[in-house]
Amino acid sequence: MKVNVLGTEYDFDGASHREDVRLCDNDGYVDFTTKTIRFENNLNGNNPNSIANIPEYENKIKRHEITHAFFYESGLDSYAHNELLVDWIAIQFPKMLKAFKKAGAL
């Protein structure tokens, strides 16, 4: 699938860490050079220590990686690499969207 990030098309898809070695140490990544956003689509596998709400965590990973791309495409390279800021937005965005909708601010 394609995701439009400020006019730039990014390939957006899931893969397992067996298919993409860059997912061995990460649950997702953005490659700004190839305009690719990839996320781990087999998070729980056979791991008994896996988190309970896999779909919610997968959505957070997707938001996180898309946020990296938005910062990059905005010309804010230093923010694009700021994991703390990107993660804060990925976690808080659903709450912000809900508040914006309720306030009629969209």
C-alpha positions in Angstrom: 0.0 0.0 0.0 1.0 3.6 -0.5 0.8 6.3 2.2 1.0 10.0 1.2 3.2 12.0 3.4 3.0 15.7 2.5 2.9 14.9 -1.2 5.5 12.1 -1.1 4.4 8.6 -1.6 5.8 6.0 0.8 5.5 2.3 0.3 3.9 1.1 3.6 3.8 -2.6 4.4 4.5 -5.2 7.0 7.0 -8.0 7.0 8.5 -10.5 9.4 12.1 -10.1 10.8 12.8 -13.3 8.8 12.0 -11.4 5.6 13.7 -8.1 6.5 16.8 -8.1 8.6 16.2 -4.5 9.6 13.3 -5.7 11.6 15.5 -8.0 13.8 16.2 -5.3 16.3 13.2 -3.0 15.5 9.5 -3.3 15.3 9.5 -0.8 12.4 11.6 1.6 10.4 11.5 4.3 7.8 14.0 4.4 4.9 14.0 8.0 3.7 16.2 7.1 0.7 13.7 4.6 -0.7 10.5 6.2 0.7 9.7 2.9 2.5 7.9 2.5 5.9 8.0 -1.1 7.1 6.7 -2.6 10.3 6.8 -6.1 11.9 3.6 -7.9 11.2 4.3 -11.0 13.3 4.9 -9.5 16.7 3.6 -12.2 18.9 4.7 -15.2 16.9 5.2 -18.0 19.4 6.5 -15.8 22.2 4.6 -16.6 25.4 6.0 -13.3 26.9 4.3 -11.2 24.1 2.1 -8.2 25.0 -1.6 -8.8 25.3 -3.0 -6.2 22.9 -1.1 -6.8 19.7 -3.4 -4.8 17.4 -3.1 -1.7 19.6 0.7 -2.0 19.7 0.9 -2.6 15.9 -1.1 0.6 15.4 1.2 2.6 17.7 4.2 1.3 15.6 2.5 2.4 12.4 1.8 5.8 13.8 5.4 6.1 15.1 6.9 5.3 11.7 4.6 7.6 9.8 5.4 10.4 12.2 9.1 10.0 11.4 8.2 10.4 7.7 6.1 13.5 8.4 9.0 15.2 10.2 11.5 14.2 7.5 9.2 15.5 4.7 8.7 18.7 6.6 12.4 19.4 6.5 12.7 18.8 10.3 15.5 16.1 10.0 16.6 16.5 13.7 13.0 15.9 14.8 12.7 13.0 12.4 15.4 11.2 14.4 14.1 12.2 17.8 12.7 8.9 19.2 11.2 10.6 22.3 9.3 13.2 20.4 8.1 10.8 17.7 7.0 8.2 20.3 5.1 10.9 22.3 3.1 11.9 19.2 2.4 8.3 18.2 1.1 7.5 21.7 -0.9 10.8 22.2 -2.3 11.3 18.7 -5.4 9.1 19.2 -6.3 11.1 22.3 -5.6 14.4 20.5 -7.8 13.3 17.6 -10.6 12.5 19.9 -10.4 15.9 21.6 -10.2 17.7 18.2 -13.3 15.9 17.0 -15.2 16.6 20.2 -14.3 20.3 20.0 -15.2 20.5 16.3 -11.6 21.5 15.6 -11.1 19.5 12.4 
